[in-house]
Amino acid sequence: MKHTENRELRTTATFNAPLVLIWEAWTDPEKIVNWWGPNGFTTTIHEMEFKEGGEWNLTLHGPDGTNYPNRSIYREIIPLKKIVFEHFNPHFIATVLFESQENGTEMEWNMLFDSPEQFEIIVKAHKADEGQKQNIERLENYTQQLLDEGKFLD
C-alpha cells in the first residue's frame, strides 16, 4: 500500500439528514449548485454526466468575479455508498464515502494529491482544507433547509 498520509486531505462529517438526500445533493446538478464551492462562491454546471467515465464540468464564480473552470471525470460510482472522481488542474483523486447512521448520514471526503509538494501548495497556500470545510457546512445547511421546508420526504 502506498504511503499517502502527507498528500491526503481527509474530512469526516455527520449530517442530520437521510443518506438518500445527501446522495442526491451530490449527484443531482439542480441540487449540487446550491451548495458546491467555498463560502461566497456560486457554481454553474456545464455538464454533469453522473456515470463512470462521465465528465463533470463546472465553473466556480468567486466573490470577486473571478471564474474558476473545473473539470473532473467520474472513476467509480457505487450507488448510495461511494463516488470517486479525478479532478484536473490541480490534479487529485476525490473519494467520497457515504454511510447511513441511526440519526443521519456519515460522509468521509478524501482528496489524494499526486505529491506532498502539491498537497502543500493546494492545502496550505490555497487553503483547500478550509474550502472543503466550508463546502461541507454549505451541504449541511442546504440539506437541512430542504428538510425544514418539507421539500424532501423519505
C-alpha positions in Angstrom: 0.0 0.0 0.0 1.3 3.4 -1.0 2.1 5.9 1.8 -0.4 8.7 1.3 -0.5 10.5 4.7 1.5 13.5 3.6 -0.5 14.1 0.4 -4.1 13.4 1.6 -6.8 15.7 2.9 -9.5 13.7 4.7 -12.6 15.1 6.4 -15.5 13.2 8.0 -18.8 14.8 8.7 -22.1 13.6 10.1 -25.4 15.0 8.8 -28.8 15.0 10.4 -30.3 14.0 7.1 -31.1 10.7 5.4 -28.5 9.1 3.2 -30.6 9.4 0.1 -30.8 13.2 0.5 -27.1 13.6 0.9 -26.5 11.3 -2.1 -29.0 13.3 -4.2 -27.3 16.6 -3.1 -24.0 15.2 -4.6 -25.5 13.6 -7.7 -28.3 15.9 -8.9 -27.0 19.0 -10.8 -30.0 21.0 -9.7 -29.1 20.3 -6.0 -25.3 20.5 -6.1 -25.3 24.1 -7.5 -27.0 25.2 -4.3 -24.0 24.2 -2.1 -20.9 23.4 -4.1 -17.9 25.7 -3.5 -16.5 27.7 -0.6 -18.4 30.5 1.0 -19.2 33.4 -1.3 -18.9 31.3 -4.4 -21.6 30.3 -6.9 -21.5 27.4 -9.4 -22.5 27.0 -13.0 -22.6 23.3 -14.2 -22.0 22.9 -17.9 -22.0 19.1 -17.9 -22.6 16.5 -15.2 -22.7 13.1 -16.7 -23.1 11.1 -13.4 -21.8 7.7 -14.5 -18.4 6.0 -14.5 -16.3 7.7 -17.2 -18.7 10.6 -17.3 -17.5 14.2 -17.3 -18.3 16.9 -14.7 -17.5 20.4 -16.0 -18.4 23.4 -13.9 -17.3 27.0 -13.3 -16.9 28.3 -9.8 -17.6 32.1 -9.7 -15.6 33.8 -6.9 -17.0 36.6 -4.9 -14.5 39.0 -6.7 -15.9 37.9 -10.1 -13.1 35.6 -10.9 -14.1 32.4 -12.8 -12.5 29.1 -12.0 -13.2 26.4 -14.6 -13.2 22.8 -13.1 -13.1 19.5 -14.9 -13.5 16.1 -13.4 -14.1 12.5 -14.6 -16.1 10.1 -12.5 -14.0 7.0 -12.0 -16.2 4.9 -9.6 -19.8 5.1 -8.5 -21.4 2.7 -6.1 -25.0 4.0 -5.6 -25.6 5.4 -2.1 -22.1 4.3 -1.0 -19.2 5.8 -2.9 -18.2 8.4 -5.5 -14.7 8.7 -6.9 -13.7 11.4 -9.3 -10.5 12.6 -10.9 -10.1 16.3 -10.8 -7.8 18.1 -13.3 -5.8 21.3 -12.7 -5.0 20.8 -10.0 -4.9 17.1 -10.3 -6.2 15.0 -7.4 -8.5 12.0 -6.8 -11.5 12.6 -4.6 -13.2 9.8 -2.9 -16.5 10.4 -1.0 -17.9 7.6 1.1 -21.5 7.6 2.5 -22.8 5.5 5.3 -26.3 5.6 6.8 -26.3 6.1 10.6 -29.1 5.8 13.1 -29.8 9.6 13.1 -28.5 10.6 9.7 -25.6 10.1 7.4 -21.8 9.9 7.8 -19.7 11.1 4.9 -16.0 10.8 4.5 -14.4 13.1 1.9 -10.8 12.3 0.9 -8.7 14.2 -1.6 -5.5 12.5 -2.7 -2.9 14.7 -4.4 0.0 13.5 -6.6 2.8 14.6 -4.3 3.5 16.1 -0.9 4.6 19.3 -2.7 1.3 19.6 -4.5 -0.6 18.9 -1.2 1.4 21.7 0.4 0.6 24.2 -2.4 -3.1 23.4 -2.7 -3.9 22.9 1.0 -1.5 25.3 2.7 -1.3 28.1 0.1 -4.8 27.9 -1.4 -6.5 26.7 1.9 -8.2 23.7 0.3 -8.8 22.3 3.8 -10.9 25.4 4.7 -12.7 25.3 1.4 -13.6 21.7 1.9 -14.9 22.5 5.4 -17.0 25.4 4.0 -18.3 23.1 1.3 -19.4 20.6 3.9 -21.1 23.3 6.0 -22.9 24.6 2.9 -24.1 21.0 2.2 -25.3 20.6 5.7 -27.2 23.9 5.6 -28.7 23.2 2.2 -30.0 19.7 3.1 -31.3 21.0 6.5 -33.2 23.7 4.6 -34.8 21.1 2.3 -35.8 19.1 5.3 -37.2 22.1 7.2 -39.2 23.2 4.2 -40.6 19.7 3.6 -39.0 19.6 0.2 -37.5 16.2 0.8 -39.5 13.2 2.0 -38.0 9.8 2.5 
